[in-house]
Amino acid sequence: MVHNTSDADLSKTGLKSIGAVVGFLVCVEIASGFLQGFYTPLFTDIARELRIRDADVNWFEAAQLTVSALVVPILARLGDVIGHRKVLLLSTVVTAVATWAVAFAPTFWTFLIAWAFAGFYVVWLPLEVAIIHRRTEGDPKRTRLAAALLVFGLEASVIAAAVFAGAFAQTWSMTALLSIPAVVVTLAIPAIWFGVPEVPVLRRASLDLGGFALITIALSLMMSGLILVRLHGPLSVWPLMLLVAAVAAFVVFGRYELGHHEPLVDLRVLGAGRQWPIQLTAFLLGVSVLGAQIPLSTFARTDPDVTGYGLGATAASVSTIIGLYVITLAIGALALPWLARLLSSNGALVLGATLVGVGYLMFLPLHDGLAQLMINMAVAGFGSGLLVAALPAAAAAQAPDTHTGFVTGMTNMTKTVGGAVASSVFAIALATTGSIDADAAANHASLGGYMTVWAICGATALLAAVILALRGPRTQGSGS
């Protein structure tokens, strides 16, 4: 077992030893990529295996987003309290057990529960960035470089996983196929155990269980309300009641946390002058990165002979579009260190948000062919890659060393919440605008619905760019 290192050891950490740690952490991100890329080509086959409708697959996303939003705050803060490596290892073990349960789940409900618990993986990247930040003694250049390499490994793995799944979907049994991600995640456990030394906890602190209970209630009410909005529409009574109750619960939670001496969610740290723009940007990034992918896929698959719009793309063509998007994400992540030196760290953030906004707004006039769609996605993907890599590193650089895991984790939580809100809004936009085709059985949303989705994605990203330009971090200190 790897023993804890001392602060003196950390001060002597060289580039070679940091590189070794990053190498083992890349193994964890490869596992994350398999979780994010392997299942996508198989969802229809999974639905057939479980004897459910295609529409019921949406419950998988809703359940996992809910669990992810709930566990990130507690796990991120727990990393600062007991050690980031310990929590990374714990979350990987939980995810491995869940992915094995997914592979052998006999029913829809067992699959849904296992799938939800696999959402523990969302805390991996924030914890990894926190580990690197501490081991480099807050060196922003090496932290950004490590984050870029981690995201590149993640995105390359997403592509490899999707290709692997598609290649063997017709020849392997479903259990054998779904065992592949479980094997990859399981192999990440020894990579962490043997390859990632713990960094010492700077200050022992108690865990705010009261705050955890309150935020669990608030987030559960909010996510439940958003799910019901998608099912019953925004004007139904129950969704509105749950969302109002969620707002009230967040107010109670905020007052409780402000009065707590060691809060689970330190609102003062999050509200610091250079921290809140980063967290708000993460929320706004979630709108496009997590919320817009299904509408883009359904738009591409829509038959223009039926609706007058769409590409009539095959599943293989959609995979090509997704593959290009992921490749540009990876390139954007790798470009982060160079662009941060050229433009400053905040300049790279502004550029990333601007490119996401421009890429989605390009859909408004340019959506009539596959080439146009791919160009738009390439622009948005490059900007998204910059932001995905830069945000955790920027958050860590602008926080006290005692809260690095907390702030990096919160970038993922706010992104997840942003995606959940956006997916509900987009579902309403696409459902209520109806079909421009007279045949109701076609069940297509109108082009206006898709225009609404693209406009919201573009506007929120450009809003993030303006906020970062005006209030973003100007220095890479370690204070708040």
C-alpha positions as CSV (number, residue, x, y, z in Angstrom):
1,M,0.0,0.0,0.0
2,V,1.2,3.5,-0.8
3,H,2.1,5.6,2.3
4,N,1.2,9.2,2.7
5,T,3.8,11.7,1.6
6,S,4.9,14.6,3.8
7,D,4.8,18.3,2.8
8,A,8.6,18.1,2.5
9,D,8.2,15.3,0.0
10,L,5.8,17.4,-2.0
11,S,8.2,20.3,-2.2
12,K,10.7,17.9,-3.9
13,T,8.2,16.4,-6.3
14,G,9.7,16.6,-9.8
15,L,8.1,16.6,-13.2
16,K,8.9,12.9,-13.7
17,S,7.0,11.8,-10.6
18,I,4.1,14.1,-11.4
19,G,4.1,12.6,-14.9
20,A,3.9,9.1,-13.4
21,V,0.9,10.1,-11.2
22,V,-0.8,11.7,-14.2
23,G,-0.2,8.5,-16.2
24,F,-2.1,6.4,-13.6
25,L,-4.8,9.0,-13.4
26,V,-5.2,8.8,-17.2
27,C,-6.1,5.2,-16.7
28,V,-9.0,6.3,-14.6
29,E,-10.1,8.7,-17.3
30,I,-9.9,5.9,-19.8
31,A,-12.4,4.1,-17.6
32,S,-14.5,7.2,-17.5
33,G,-14.4,7.4,-21.3
34,F,-15.7,3.9,-21.6
35,L,-18.6,4.7,-19.3
36,Q,-19.5,7.8,-21.4
37,G,-18.9,6.3,-24.9
38,F,-19.5,2.6,-24.8
39,Y,-23.3,2.5,-24.0
40,T,-24.4,5.2,-26.5
41,P,-24.5,2.9,-29.6
42,L,-26.2,0.2,-27.6
43,F,-29.2,2.0,-26.0
44,T,-31.7,0.6,-28.6
45,D,-30.4,-2.9,-28.1
46,I,-30.5,-2.4,-24.3
47,A,-34.1,-1.4,-24.6
48,R,-34.9,-4.5,-26.5
49,E,-33.0,-6.7,-24.0
50,L,-34.9,-5.2,-21.1
51,R,-38.2,-5.2,-23.0
52,I,-38.8,-1.5,-22.6
53,R,-39.8,1.3,-25.0
54,D,-37.0,3.5,-26.5
55,A,-38.5,6.5,-24.6
56,D,-37.9,4.7,-21.3
57,V,-34.2,4.9,-21.9
58,N,-34.5,8.6,-20.9
59,W,-35.0,7.5,-17.3
60,F,-31.4,6.2,-17.3
61,E,-30.1,9.7,-17.9
62,A,-32.5,11.3,-15.4
63,A,-31.6,8.8,-12.7
64,Q,-27.8,9.1,-13.2
65,L,-27.9,12.9,-13.3
66,T,-29.9,12.9,-10.0
67,V,-27.4,10.6,-8.3
68,S,-24.4,12.6,-9.7
69,A,-25.8,15.9,-8.5
70,L,-26.4,14.4,-5.0
71,V,-23.0,12.7,-4.5
72,V,-20.6,15.2,-5.9
73,P,-20.8,17.8,-3.1
74,I,-20.4,15.2,-0.3
75,L,-17.6,13.3,-2.1
76,A,-15.7,16.5,-3.2
77,R,-15.8,17.9,0.4
78,L,-14.9,14.5,1.8
79,G,-11.8,14.5,-0.4
80,D,-10.6,17.7,1.4
81,V,-11.5,16.1,4.8
82,I,-10.0,12.6,4.6
83,G,-7.9,12.8,1.4
84,H,-8.6,13.0,-2.3
85,R,-7.0,9.6,-3.2
86,K,-9.2,7.8,-0.6
87,V,-12.4,9.3,-2.1
88,L,-11.2,8.6,-5.6
89,L,-10.6,5.0,-4.7
90,L,-14.0,4.7,-2.9
91,S,-15.9,6.2,-5.8
92,T,-14.2,3.9,-8.3
93,V,-15.0,0.8,-6.3
94,V,-18.7,1.9,-6.1
95,T,-18.7,2.6,-9.8
96,A,-17.1,-0.8,-10.6
97,V,-19.7,-2.6,-8.6
98,A,-22.5,-0.7,-10.3
99,T,-21.1,-1.4,-13.8
100,W,-21.0,-5.1,-13.0
101,A,-24.6,-4.9,-11.8
102,V,-25.5,-3.1,-15.1
103,A,-24.0,-6.0,-17.1
104,F,-26.0,-8.7,-15.2
105,A,-29.2,-6.7,-14.4
106,P,-32.2,-8.9,-15.2
107,T,-34.9,-6.2,-15.2
108,F,-35.5,-2.6,-16.0
109,W,-35.6,-1.5,-12.3
110,T,-32.4,-3.3,-11.4
111,F,-30.7,-1.9,-14.4
112,L,-31.9,1.6,-13.6
113,I,-30.7,1.5,-10.0
114,A,-27.3,0.1,-11.0
115,W,-27.0,2.7,-13.8
116,A,-27.8,5.5,-11.3
117,F,-25.0,4.4,-8.9
118,A,-22.5,4.3,-11.8
119,G,-22.9,8.1,-11.7
120,F,-20.3,8.2,-9.0
121,Y,-17.7,8.5,-11.8
122,V,-18.5,12.2,-12.2
123,V,-16.4,13.1,-9.3
124,W,-13.2,11.5,-10.7
125,L,-11.9,14.4,-12.8
126,P,-12.4,17.0,-10.1
127,L,-10.6,14.8,-7.6
128,E,-7.8,14.1,-10.0
129,V,-7.3,17.8,-10.7
130,A,-7.3,18.4,-6.9
131,I,-4.6,15.7,-6.4
132,I,-2.4,17.3,-9.2
133,H,-2.9,20.8,-7.8
134,R,-1.7,19.7,-4.4
135,R,1.2,17.7,-5.6
136,T,2.5,20.6,-7.8
137,E,2.0,23.0,-4.8
138,G,-0.5,24.9,-6.8
139,D,1.6,25.4,-9.9
140,P,-1.1,26.5,-12.5
141,K,0.9,25.6,-15.6
142,R,1.5,22.0,-14.6
143,T,-2.0,21.7,-13.3
144,R,-3.5,22.9,-16.6
145,L,-1.2,20.6,-18.5
146,A,-2.2,17.6,-16.4
147,A,-5.9,18.5,-16.8
148,A,-5.5,18.8,-20.6
149,L,-3.8,15.3,-20.7
150,L,-6.6,13.8,-18.5
151,V,-9.3,15.2,-20.7
152,F,-7.5,14.1,-23.9
153,G,-7.3,10.6,-22.4
154,L,-11.0,10.7,-21.6
155,E,-12.1,11.9,-25.0
156,A,-9.9,9.4,-26.9
157,S,-11.4,6.6,-24.7
158,V,-14.9,7.8,-25.6
159,I,-14.2,7.3,-29.3
160,A,-12.5,3.9,-28.8
161,A,-15.3,2.7,-26.6
162,A,-18.0,3.7,-29.0
163,V,-16.2,2.1,-31.9
164,F,-15.6,-1.1,-29.9
165,A,-19.3,-1.3,-28.9
166,G,-20.5,-0.7,-32.4
167,A,-18.1,-3.3,-33.9
168,F,-19.3,-6.2,-31.6
169,A,-22.9,-5.2,-31.0
170,Q,-24.2,-7.8,-33.5
171,T,-22.0,-10.7,-32.5
172,W,-21.6,-10.6,-28.7
173,S,-24.3,-11.2,-26.2
174,M,-25.6,-8.2,-24.3
175,T,-24.1,-9.4,-21.0
176,A,-20.7,-10.0,-22.6
177,L,-20.8,-6.5,-24.2
178,L,-21.8,-4.7,-21.0
179,S,-19.1,-6.6,-19.1
180,I,-16.4,-4.7,-21.0
181,P,-16.9,-1.3,-19.3
182,A,-17.1,-3.2,-15.9
183,V,-13.7,-4.8,-16.6
184,V,-12.1,-1.4,-17.6
185,V,-13.5,0.3,-14.5
186,T,-12.3,-2.5,-12.3
187,L,-8.8,-2.2,-13.7
188,A,-8.7,1.5,-12.6
189,I,-8.8,0.4,-9.0
190,P,-5.2,-1.0,-8.9
191,A,-4.1,2.0,-11.0
192,I,-5.2,4.2,-8.1
193,W,-4.1,1.9,-5.3
194,F,-0.5,1.4,-6.6
195,G,0.1,4.5,-8.7
196,V,-1.5,7.5,-6.9
197,P,0.1,8.5,-3.6
198,E,-2.1,10.4,-1.1
199,V,-1.3,14.0,-0.3
200,P,-1.6,15.0,3.3
201,V,-4.8,16.6,4.5
202,L,-4.0,20.2,5.4
203,R,-6.6,20.5,8.2
204,R,-8.8,17.9,9.8
205,A,-12.4,18.9,9.7
206,S,-15.7,17.4,10.5
207,L,-18.2,16.5,7.8
208,D,-21.4,18.6,7.7
209,L,-24.0,15.9,7.8
210,G,-26.8,18.4,8.4
211,G,-25.8,20.3,5.3
212,F,-25.7,17.0,3.4
213,A,-29.2,16.1,4.4
214,L,-30.6,19.6,3.4
215,I,-28.9,19.7,0.0
216,T,-30.0,16.1,-0.7
217,I,-33.6,17.2,0.0
218,A,-33.2,20.3,-2.1
219,L,-31.6,18.6,-5.1
220,S,-34.0,15.7,-4.9
221,L,-37.0,18.0,-5.0
222,M,-35.4,20.0,-7.9
223,M,-34.5,16.9,-10.0
224,S,-37.9,15.3,-9.3
225,G,-39.6,18.5,-10.4
226,L,-37.5,18.7,-13.6
227,I,-38.3,15.0,-14.4
228,L,-42.1,15.7,-14.0
229,V,-41.7,18.9,-16.1
230,R,-40.4,16.6,-18.9
231,L,-43.3,14.2,-18.4
232,H,-46.2,16.5,-17.9
233,G,-45.2,20.0,-19.1
234,P,-44.3,23.2,-17.3
235,L,-47.8,24.2,-16.4
236,S,-48.8,21.0,-14.5
237,V,-49.4,21.5,-10.8
238,W,-47.1,18.8,-9.3
239,P,-43.9,19.9,-11.1
240,L,-44.5,23.5,-10.1
241,M,-45.1,22.5,-6.5
242,L,-41.9,20.4,-6.4
243,L,-39.8,23.2,-8.0
244,V,-41.2,25.8,-5.5
245,A,-40.4,23.5,-2.7
246,A,-36.9,23.0,-4.1
247,V,-36.3,26.8,-4.1
248,A,-37.5,27.0,-0.5
249,A,-35.3,24.1,0.5
250,F,-32.3,25.8,-1.1
251,V,-33.0,28.9,0.9
252,V,-33.1,26.9,4.1
253,F,-29.9,25.1,3.1
254,G,-28.1,28.4,2.3
255,R,-29.0,29.9,5.6
256,Y,-27.9,26.8,7.4
257,E,-24.5,26.7,5.6
258,L,-23.8,30.3,6.2
259,G,-24.2,29.7,9.9
260,H,-22.1,26.5,10.0
261,H,-18.5,26.7,11.1
262,E,-17.4,24.0,8.6
263,P,-20.1,23.9,5.9
264,L,-20.4,21.1,3.4
265,V,-20.9,23.7,0.6
266,D,-18.9,26.8,1.7
267,L,-20.9,29.5,0.0
268,R,-18.4,32.1,1.0
269,V,-15.7,30.3,-1.0
270,L,-18.0,29.8,-3.9
271,G,-19.1,33.5,-3.8
272,A,-15.5,34.8,-3.8
273,G,-14.9,37.4,-6.5
274,R,-12.9,35.1,-8.8
275,Q,-14.6,31.8,-8.0
276,W,-18.3,32.4,-8.8
277,P,-17.7,33.3,-12.5
278,I,-16.0,29.9,-12.9
279,Q,-18.8,28.0,-11.2
280,L,-21.5,29.9,-13.2
281,T,-19.6,29.2,-16.4
282,A,-19.6,25.5,-15.5
283,F,-23.4,25.7,-15.0
284,L,-23.8,27.4,-18.4
285,L,-21.5,24.9,-20.1
286,G,-23.7,22.1,-18.9
287,V,-26.5,23.5,-21.0
288,S,-24.8,22.6,-24.3
289,V,-22.4,19.8,-23.2
290,L,-25.0,17.7,-21.4
291,G,-28.3,19.2,-22.5
292,A,-28.0,19.5,-26.3
293,Q,-26.6,16.2,-27.4
294,I,-29.9,14.2,-27.8
295,P,-31.6,17.0,-29.8
296,L,-28.6,17.1,-32.1
297,S,-28.8,13.4,-32.6
298,T,-32.5,13.4,-33.3
299,F,-32.2,16.3,-35.7
300,A,-29.6,14.5,-37.7
301,R,-31.7,11.3,-37.9
302,T,-34.9,13.2,-38.9
303,D,-35.9,12.5,-42.5
304,P,-36.2,15.7,-44.6
305,D,-38.6,14.1,-47.0
306,V,-41.1,13.8,-44.1
307,T,-40.5,17.1,-42.2
308,G,-38.7,19.4,-44.6
309,Y,-35.7,19.6,-42.4
310,G,-33.1,17.2,-41.0
311,L,-30.4,15.2,-42.6
312,G,-31.9,11.7,-42.7
313,A,-28.6,10.4,-41.4
314,T,-28.0,6.8,-40.6
315,A,-26.7,5.6,-37.2
316,A,-23.3,5.3,-38.7
317,S,-23.4,9.0,-39.9
318,V,-24.5,10.1,-36.5
319,S,-21.5,8.2,-35.0
320,T,-19.3,10.1,-37.4
321,I,-20.6,13.4,-36.2
322,I,-20.3,12.4,-32.5
323,G,-16.7,11.1,-33.2
324,L,-15.7,14.5,-34.8
325,Y,-17.2,16.3,-31.9
326,V,-15.3,14.2,-29.4
327,I,-12.0,14.6,-31.4
328,T,-12.4,18.4,-31.4
329,L,-13.1,18.2,-27.6
330,A,-9.8,16.4,-27.2
331,I,-7.9,18.9,-29.4
332,G,-9.4,21.8,-27.5
333,A,-8.2,20.2,-24.2
334,L,-4.7,19.6,-25.5
335,A,-4.6,23.2,-26.8
336,L,-5.3,24.6,-23.3
337,P,-1.7,25.0,-22.0
338,W,-0.6,26.7,-25.2
339,L,-3.6,29.1,-25.3
340,A,-3.3,29.9,-21.6
341,R,0.3,31.0,-22.3
342,L,-0.7,33.0,-25.3
343,L,-3.9,34.6,-24.0
344,S,-3.7,34.1,-20.2
345,S,-5.7,31.5,-18.3
346,N,-8.8,33.6,-18.3
347,G,-8.3,34.5,-22.0
348,A,-8.4,30.8,-22.8
349,L,-11.7,30.4,-20.8
350,V,-13.2,33.4,-22.6
351,L,-12.2,31.9,-26.0
352,G,-13.6,28.5,-25.1
353,A,-17.0,30.0,-24.1
354,T,-17.1,32.2,-27.2
355,L,-16.4,29.3,-29.5
356,V,-19.2,27.2,-27.9
357,G,-21.6,30.1,-28.4
358,V,-20.5,30.8,-32.0
359,G,-20.7,27.1,-32.9
360,Y,-24.3,26.7,-31.7
361,L,-25.4,30.0,-33.2
362,M,-24.0,28.8,-36.5
363,F,-26.7,26.2,-36.5
364,L,-29.4,28.8,-37.0
365,P,-28.4,29.6,-40.6
366,L,-26.3,26.5,-41.3
367,H,-28.2,23.2,-40.8
368,D,-29.1,21.9,-44.2
369,G,-26.3,19.4,-44.8
370,L,-23.9,17.0,-43.0
371,A,-20.9,19.2,-43.7
372,Q,-22.5,22.2,-42.1
373,L,-23.5,20.2,-39.1
374,M,-20.0,18.9,-38.7
375,I,-18.4,22.3,-39.0
376,N,-20.7,23.7,-36.4
377,M,-20.0,20.8,-34.0
378,A,-16.2,21.2,-34.6
379,V,-16.3,24.8,-33.5
380,A,-18.4,24.1,-30.5
381,G,-16.4,21.0,-29.6
382,F,-13.1,22.8,-29.6
383,G,-14.4,25.4,-27.2
384,S,-16.1,22.8,-25.0
385,G,-12.8,20.9,-24.8
386,L,-11.0,24.1,-23.6
387,L,-13.6,24.7,-20.9
388,V,-13.9,21.1,-19.7
389,A,-10.1,21.0,-19.1
390,A,-9.7,24.6,-17.9
391,L,-12.6,24.9,-15.4
392,P,-11.5,22.5,-12.7
393,A,-7.9,23.8,-12.8
394,A,-9.1,27.4,-12.7
395,A,-11.4,26.7,-9.8
396,A,-8.5,25.0,-7.8
397,A,-6.2,28.0,-8.5
398,Q,-8.7,30.4,-7.1
399,A,-9.5,28.5,-3.9
400,P,-7.8,28.0,-0.5
401,D,-5.7,24.8,-0.5
402,T,-8.1,23.4,2.1
403,H,-11.0,23.5,-0.4
404,T,-9.4,22.4,-3.7
405,G,-11.5,19.1,-3.9
406,F,-14.6,21.0,-3.0
407,V,-14.3,23.7,-5.7
408,T,-13.2,21.3,-8.5
409,G,-16.1,19.0,-7.5
410,M,-18.5,21.9,-7.6
411,T,-17.6,22.6,-11.3
412,N,-19.0,19.2,-12.1
413,M,-22.0,19.5,-9.9
414,T,-23.0,22.9,-11.4
415,K,-22.4,21.5,-14.9
416,T,-24.6,18.5,-14.1
417,V,-27.4,20.7,-12.7
418,G,-27.1,23.0,-15.8
419,G,-27.5,20.0,-18.0
420,A,-30.5,18.7,-16.1
421,V,-32.3,22.0,-16.3
422,A,-31.4,22.4,-20.0
423,S,-32.6,18.9,-20.9
424,S,-36.0,19.6,-19.3
425,V,-36.3,23.0,-21.1
426,F,-35.3,21.4,-24.4
427,A,-37.7,18.5,-24.0
428,I,-40.5,21.1,-23.5
429,A,-39.3,23.2,-26.5
430,L,-39.2,20.1,-28.8
431,A,-42.5,18.6,-27.5
432,T,-44.7,21.7,-27.5
433,T,-43.7,23.0,-31.0
434,G,-45.2,20.0,-32.7
435,S,-44.5,18.7,-36.1
436,I,-44.6,20.6,-39.3
437,D,-45.7,17.4,-41.1
438,A,-49.3,16.6,-41.3
439,D,-48.8,13.0,-40.3
440,A,-48.9,13.1,-36.5
441,A,-47.5,9.6,-36.4
442,A,-44.2,10.9,-37.5
443,N,-43.9,12.6,-34.0
444,H,-41.2,15.0,-35.0
445,A,-40.6,18.3,-33.3
446,S,-40.6,21.4,-35.6
447,L,-37.6,23.1,-36.9
448,G,-38.5,26.0,-34.6
449,G,-38.0,23.7,-31.6
450,Y,-34.5,22.9,-32.7
451,M,-33.8,26.6,-33.4
452,T,-34.8,27.3,-29.8
453,V,-32.4,24.7,-28.5
454,W,-29.5,26.1,-30.6
455,A,-30.3,29.7,-29.7
456,I,-30.3,28.9,-25.9
457,C,-27.0,27.0,-26.2
458,G,-25.4,29.8,-28.1
459,A,-26.8,32.6,-25.8
460,T,-25.8,30.9,-22.6
461,A,-22.3,30.2,-23.8
462,L,-21.8,33.8,-24.9
463,L,-23.2,35.0,-21.6
464,A,-20.5,32.9,-19.9
465,A,-17.9,34.6,-22.2
466,V,-19.0,38.0,-21.1
467,I,-19.0,37.2,-17.4
468,L,-15.5,35.7,-17.7
469,A,-14.3,38.7,-19.6
470,L,-15.6,41.1,-17.0
471,R,-15.1,39.2,-13.8
472,G,-13.0,36.1,-14.5
473,P,-9.7,35.3,-12.7
474,R,-6.9,37.5,-13.5
475,T,-4.2,35.8,-11.5
476,Q,-3.5,32.2,-10.6
477,G,-2.9,32.5,-6.9
478,S,-4.0,30.0,-4.4
479,G,-6.2,32.2,-2.4
480,S,-9.9,32.8,-2.8
